[in-house]
Amino acid sequence: MIYAASPGAGFIASTDGGETWTVRNDRVGQGFMGKILVDPEDPDHVIAPDMRAGAAESTDGGKSWGALGGVQGAMWVSWDPSDTGDIIVTATGSAVRSTDGGKTWDPIEIPDGASIVEFSPDDPKTLYAAVHEDPEARVWVSTNDGQTWEEL
């Protein structure tokens, strides 16, 4: 299953590797940014960063959506690969984290101007942050669950 969002089409899905696409919901997706998370245990469980609502979640493959919240202007979502209830939502310069699947959110410190915070696929205590400073980008790493950051 491949998912995508488009300001013109809404939320779309492909079941044949991208050869053909089907509109799942034409009323959402216009404000989605960044990557769309797909639960490895349940491909109908999807989370996307929504510029208007923070993180948005679907449990039926994108046909219906609910707001999880997080930060306004969300540009990126990430989750711990071993625990999809541990979610970070990032907007430029701010991020929040939920360890209960989006029921509650706590702010986390990130490098100034970061718009992406991503879990390491190998160690959930290692986080990466990206800061875009035109024309370049800088990458930061935290090996202690976001307590401190070091520029790479």
N, C-alpha and C positions, 0 to 999 in steps of 0.2 A: 504494500500500500504506500502510495506517495501522496502527500498533501501539499497544497499551495494556497496562497491567498492573493487576491487581485482587487484593486480598487474598482475595476469595472465588472468583474465576474462574481466576486464574493469568495467563498471558501470552496475549493474544488479538490477532487481526488482522482487518482488514477490507479487502477488495479492491474494494468498491463505494462508497467515499467515506463509510463509516460507517453505511450502511443496515443491513447485517447483519454479525455478528461470528462468528468461529470460534476456538475454543480451540486454541491451538498447543501449549501445555504447561500442564497444571493443577498442576504441582508447583513452578513457579517464578513469580516476580512478586510474591509476598506482601510481600517486603521492598524492592521497587523504589520509588525516589523520583525526583522531578524528571523531566527529559525523557529520552526514548529517542532515541539517535542512530541514524540510518539512513544507511548509506553511499550517496552519490549515484551511485556506479558499480555498486553491487551491493545491491539492496534486501533480499537475504537476510542481509547482514552488518549486525548490530545490536549496539549496546552500551548498557547501562543501568546506572544507579547502584543498587547493592544495599546496603542498610543492614547486611547481615550479611557480605558478601564483597568489598566495594569495588566495582570495576567488574566486570560480567558481560558475556560476549560470546557471540553466536550467529552461526554462519555458514550456518544453514539456515532462516532466517526465524523463529526462536524455538522450533523443535521441540526442540533440545537446546542446552545452555548450559555454558560453562566459566568459571571465575573468572579474571579478569585480575589482580585484586588492587587495590592502591592503598591507600586508607585505610579502616579500619573506620568504619561509620556514614556511608558515602557518601550524599550527598544530590544531587549534581550531577555530570554528566560533560560534557565539551566536547572538541571536536577541531578542529584547524586545518582549515578548509574546503579548503585546497589539499593537505593531507597528513593523511589519516585515521590515520596511525600516530603522530601527535603528539597525545597525549591528556592532559587534566588531569582528575583526580578530586578532588572537594572534599567535605569533611565540615565541620561547624561549627568554624571556627577553624584548620583545617589543610587542606593540599592537596599533592598529589604530581603529578609529570609524567613521562610516558614518551614518548620520541621513537622508540621501536622497537616500537610496537604493543602495549605492555603486558608485554614481556619483563623490563624493568627499570624501577624507579621512583626518582625523586629528589624530596625535599621541596622545595617552593617557598615563599617568604615571601609571605604575603597579609595584608591588613588584619585587625586583631583582630576576631574574631567573624564573619568572612565565611563564608557557606555556599554561595555560588555564585561560580565563576570561569568566565568565558566569553571565548572568542576573538572578536575583531572579525572580521566577515565580509570586511572589505576589507584588513586588514593583520594577519598572524599575530603580529607583535611587539606589537600593541596588545591588552591584556587588560582586561576589566572585572570588578569584584568587587562583590558585593552583601552588605550587612550589615543584617539585620533587627533593629531595636530597637523593639519594640512601643511605640506603634502605627505607627511609621514605618520606612522603609528608607533606607539611605545607599548611594550608589554611588561607587566608586573607579575610577580608570583608571590603567593603566601603559602608557606608550608605548615602553618599553624591555624588553619580554619579561619583565616581573615583577620587574625589579631594584629599581625604586622605584614608589611609589603616590602618587596625588594624589586627594583627595576632590573630587568634582564638585559 
